[in-house]
Amino acid sequence: MNKAHIRSAKLQMLKELNPVKKREIENSLYARLIASSLWKNARVIGLTVSQAFEWDTRNIIETAWRQQKQVCVPKCSPADKTLTFYQISSFDQLEVVYYGLLEPKPDETKQIDINAIELLFVPGLVFDRKGYRIGFGGGYYDRFLMNYSNHTVALLHSSQLVDAIPKESFDIPVDHLITEDTWISSYDRRRIDE
């Protein structure tokens, strides 16, 4: 099965997930994340504002604000498929752009240097146990990760975890995968409970 077929199948699965079941999964993901030393030690986090079918990140953003963490969200540049992160302190600093994505308003926010982000949430539809992923097909995060050296994490349901996926030479694995019942660190490919 190629990446396009895998992407399409998992996207459909997420869109059809029962809302009550989705909330249960999100609560488990959230609890595992917030209890981790990875989260506790990060002062600056980078993440997208989730769309309806994605695992909710608004609760994570609000928790970060309450804990005095800096929250940075990306703005996409379709011309060169790059991401630039901006610090936000309110959802009012976001605007709807193409495909219904919420992105920061650059004139109301501060651009954040890539190296200042201590924990980056990487979106994806399918992951293998080594941290490789199939994203949404734009290549934005692949480009960003080439120059990013701090911790990366992804939130996913166990059904999004597969044994292997097709890889490209430019693919960079995500360091930590959090599912509703486990935590996998890809750099040493062993389960850890933080």
Order of alpha helices (4+ residues) and beta strands (2+ residues): alpha-alpha-alpha-beta-alpha-beta-beta-beta-beta-beta-beta-beta-beta-alpha-beta-beta-beta-beta-beta
